[in-house]
């Protein structure tokens, strides 16, 4: 072995990631975000807080700001009705496609798979703090609670049942309005439900509406605003057309929050805003004052 080889040191090498490759890698990691299992966290649209789902109670409230998240009918029944008292009406009714609207059957099927419901409303009889009532609960998760022929028919049948049985009616509204895929048939439901409520009213029976976020369109223009007593959850969006549509039509600046429950209460369209945790008790008190389901006429 020569002297050169004897005293030479083996060179140690390590590779450097090219600057461009490193930037691509960092960008990819940033796009992928943190490794968090799907469905464990939700974001509050009011305070923007990221919330661990297990922190949310059965009332579906933001633990940070108290915002009322949207509920399913099953969740609403659980916090409103006496345990085990709810008996569902017309659970098997499903929508058809009377206008032969393209792709409507697929859209409905997708909503059914997503929610586990057949339509955007659940109706039935229940007890609330021991008081019998008929309730209808709309679901914004099913095609934004849009009102088609089945929604109108189910609510109408529930109201007619309440009239026969002399029971009060409570409707929890949430809707984007009439279902455009059913055309004029969906608009007919506004008159049909209102007529049934008119007969219920003529019988001297109590009707309560609970407006939840959002209540808009044809539902607002019909049965949502016909209640003898109109309650609302805080900050609920209540209106007919959207703010941008109105602004674009009248070309005027609109008041801040003019379609929120608080504005509606200040201007006489809502009787009372009730926090969700207090709603069952509030309904129980009102029903107790009308135990026969009838409104007082001053002679009772």
Long-range contacts (C-beta under 8 A, 24 or more apart in sequence): 42-69, 44-69, 46-235, 59-276, 59-277, 60-276, 61-276, 61-277, 66-234, 66-275, 67-235, 68-212, 68-213, 68-233, 68-234, 68-235, 68-236, 68-276, 70-140, 70-141, 70-174, 70-212, 70-213, 71-212, 72-115, 72-139, 72-141, 73-117, 73-121, 73-122, 73-137, 73-138, 73-139, 74-122, 76-137, 76-172, 77-122, 77-126, 77-137, 79-276, 79-279, 79-280, 80-126, 80-128, 80-135, 80-279, 80-280, 80-283, 81-126, 81-127, 81-128, 81-135, 82-126, 82-127, 82-128, 82-129, 82-130, 85-126, 85-127, 86-124, 86-125, 86-126, 86-135, 87-124, 87-125, 87-126, 88-122, 88-123, 88-124, 89-123, 89-124, 89-125, 89-154, 89-157, 89-158, 89-161, 90-123, 90-153, 90-154, 90-157, 90-158, 91-118, 92-118, 93-118, 93-119, 93-150, 93-153, 93-154, 94-118, 94-119, 94-150, 95-119, 95-148, 95-149, 95-150, 95-182, 96-149, 97-181, 98-149, 98-182, 98-183, 98-185, 99-181, 99-182, 99-183, 99-185, 101-181, 101-182, 101-183, 104-181, 107-143, 107-181, 108-143, 111-141, 111-142, 111-143, 112-142, 114-141, 114-142, 115-139, 115-141, 115-142, 117-142, 118-150, 119-148, 119-150, 119-151, 119-154, 120-145, 120-146, 120-147, 120-148, 120-151, 120-175, 121-145, 121-150, 121-151, 121-154, 121-155, 123-154, 123-155, 123-157, 123-158, 124-158, 125-161, 125-167, 128-170, 128-280, 128-283, 128-284, 128-287, 129-280, 129-281, 129-283, 129-284, 129-287, 129-288, 130-284, 131-168, 131-284, 131-287, 131-288, 131-291, 132-167, 132-293, 133-162, 133-167, 133-168, 133-169, 133-170, 133-283, 133-287, 134-158, 134-159, 134-161, 134-162, 134-165, 134-167, 134-168, 134-169, 134-170, 135-169, 135-170, 135-171, 135-172, 136-169, 136-170, 136-171, 136-172, 137-171, 137-172, 138-171, 138-172, 138-173, 138-174, 138-175, 138-219, 139-174, 140-174, 140-175, 140-176, 140-213, 140-214, 143-176, 143-179, 144-175, 144-176, 145-173, 145-174, 145-175, 145-176, 145-219, 146-175, 146-176, 146-177, 146-178, 146-179, 146-180, 146-186, 147-175, 147-177, 147-178, 147-179, 147-186, 147-189, 147-190, 147-218, 147-219, 148-178, 148-179, 148-181, 148-182, 148-185, 148-186, 148-189, 149-182, 149-185, 149-186, 149-188, 149-189, 151-179, 151-189, 152-186, 152-188, 152-189, 152-190, 152-192, 152-193, 153-189, 153-192, 155-189, 155-193, 155-196, 155-223, 156-189, 156-192, 156-193, 156-196, 159-193, 159-196, 159-197, 159-199, 159-200, 160-196, 160-199, 162-200, 162-205, 162-293, 163-196, 163-199, 163-200, 163-203, 163-205, 166-203, 166-205, 166-292, 166-293, 166-294, 167-205, 167-293, 168-205, 168-206, 168-207, 168-208, 168-287, 168-290, 168-293, 169-197, 169-200, 169-205, 169-206, 169-207, 169-208, 170-207, 170-208, 170-209, 170-210, 170-283, 171-207, 171-208, 171-209, 171-210, 171-223, 171-224, 171-227, 172-210, 172-212, 173-209, 173-210, 173-211, 173-212, 173-215, 173-219, 173-220, 173-223, 173-224, 174-212, 174-213, 174-214, 174-215, 175-214, 175-215, 175-216, 175-217, 175-218, 175-219, 175-220, 175-224, 176-214, 176-216, 176-217, 177-216, 177-217, 177-218, 177-219, 177-220, 178-217, 178-218, 178-219, 186-218, 187-218, 189-218, 189-222, 190-218, 190-219, 190-221, 190-222, 190-223, 191-222, 193-222, 193-223, 194-222, 194-223, 194-226, 197-223, 197-226, 201-228, 204-294, 204-295, 204-297, 205-293, 205-294, 205-295, 206-286, 206-287, 206-290, 206-293, 206-294, 206-295, 208-283, 208-286, 210-274, 210-279, 210-283, 211-236, 211-238, 211-261, 211-270, 212-236, 213-237, 214-238, 215-239, 216-240, 216-241, 216-242, 217-241, 225-269, 228-295, 229-271, 229-272, 229-286, 230-269, 230-270, 230-271, 231-270, 231-271, 231-272, 231-273, 231-274, 231-279, 231-282, 231-283, 232-261, 232-264, 232-265, 232-270, 232-272, 232-273, 232-274, 233-261, 233-273, 233-274, 233-275, 233-276, 233-279, 234-261, 234-262, 234-273, 234-275, 235-260, 235-261, 235-262, 236-260, 236-261, 238-264, 238-269, 238-270
